[in-house]
């Protein structure tokens, strides 16, 4: 359904190599919100307006720098940390149909995958 709603004339014209360079140079900030591109986001929102409403709620959570949909709408991810984690978890994790999975980036020395 999402792919059927995709407007091929509205696809991003961003250069993927340039976006990759920005992420490599700036980390997850990538030098701004415009580095996060998902051509399937708008058609997914058109098919399921609840996804758009959820994303808009998450954008307004103090502490998140970026909020994006992954793929065709299977998940929405947030980069950052909510200022009030307890209130955030109560508000979002207790909703039916929503699961919250806090995660962290793993940083390792270059060339090192595992150390005992």
C-alpha positions in Angstrom: 0.0 0.0 0.0 2.8 2.4 0.9 4.7 1.8 -2.3 1.5 2.2 -4.3 1.0 5.7 -2.7 4.6 6.7 -3.5 4.8 9.8 -5.8 7.9 9.1 -7.9 8.0 12.8 -8.9 8.5 13.7 -5.2 11.5 11.5 -4.5 14.4 13.1 -2.8 17.1 14.6 -5.0 19.7 14.5 -2.2 23.0 12.9 -3.2 23.4 9.8 -1.1 27.2 10.1 -1.2 27.0 13.6 0.1 24.6 12.5 2.9 27.0 9.7 3.8 29.9 12.2 4.0 27.9 14.4 6.3 27.2 11.5 8.7 30.8 10.4 8.7 32.0 13.9 9.4 29.3 14.9 11.9 28.0 11.6 13.4 24.3 11.2 14.0 23.7 15.0 13.9 24.8 14.8 10.2 24.9 18.6 10.1 21.1 19.0 10.3 17.6 17.5 10.0 17.8 17.5 6.2 20.3 14.7 6.2 17.6 12.3 7.3 15.7 11.2 4.2 13.0 8.6 3.8 11.0 8.8 0.6 8.5 6.3 2.0 7.6 8.5 5.0 5.0 10.7 3.3 3.2 7.9 1.5 3.1 5.9 4.8 1.6 8.9 6.5 -1.0 9.2 3.7 -1.9 5.5 4.2 -1.9 5.6 8.0 -2.3 9.1 9.4 -1.8 7.7 13.0 1.9 7.3 12.1 2.2 11.0 11.2 0.4 11.9 14.5 2.8 9.7 16.5 5.9 11.2 14.8 4.6 14.8 15.5 4.1 13.9 19.1 7.6 12.5 19.3 9.1 15.6 17.6 7.7 17.6 20.4 9.3 15.5 23.2 12.0 17.7 24.7 15.4 16.0 24.3 15.0 14.4 20.9 17.3 15.9 18.2 15.9 13.8 15.3 12.7 11.7 14.8 12.4 9.6 11.7 10.4 6.7 10.3 12.3 3.6 9.4 11.5 2.1 6.0 7.9 1.9 5.1 6.5 2.5 8.6 7.5 -0.5 10.7 9.1 1.8 13.2 9.8 5.3 14.2 13.2 6.1 15.9 14.3 9.0 17.9 17.9 10.2 18.4 18.5 11.9 21.7 17.1 11.3 25.1 13.8 12.5 26.6 14.4 15.1 29.3 11.9 13.3 31.5 12.4 9.6 30.8 9.8 8.4 33.3 7.1 10.6 31.9 8.0 9.6 28.4 7.9 5.9 29.1 4.5 6.4 30.9 3.1 8.4 28.0 4.4 6.2 25.1 5.4 2.7 26.3 2.0 2.1 28.0 0.0 2.8 24.8 -1.6 -0.1 23.1 0.2 -1.0 19.9 3.4 0.9 20.7 6.6 -0.5 22.1 9.5 1.6 23.2 13.0 0.2 23.1 15.7 2.5 24.5 19.1 1.8 22.9 22.6 3.2 22.9 25.3 3.6 20.3 28.3 1.4 20.8 31.6 3.0 20.3 34.8 1.0 19.9 38.3 1.7 18.9 38.9 1.4 15.2 39.7 -2.2 14.2 38.5 -3.6 17.5 35.3 -5.7 17.5 35.6 -7.6 20.7 37.7 -7.5 23.8 37.4 -9.8 26.8 
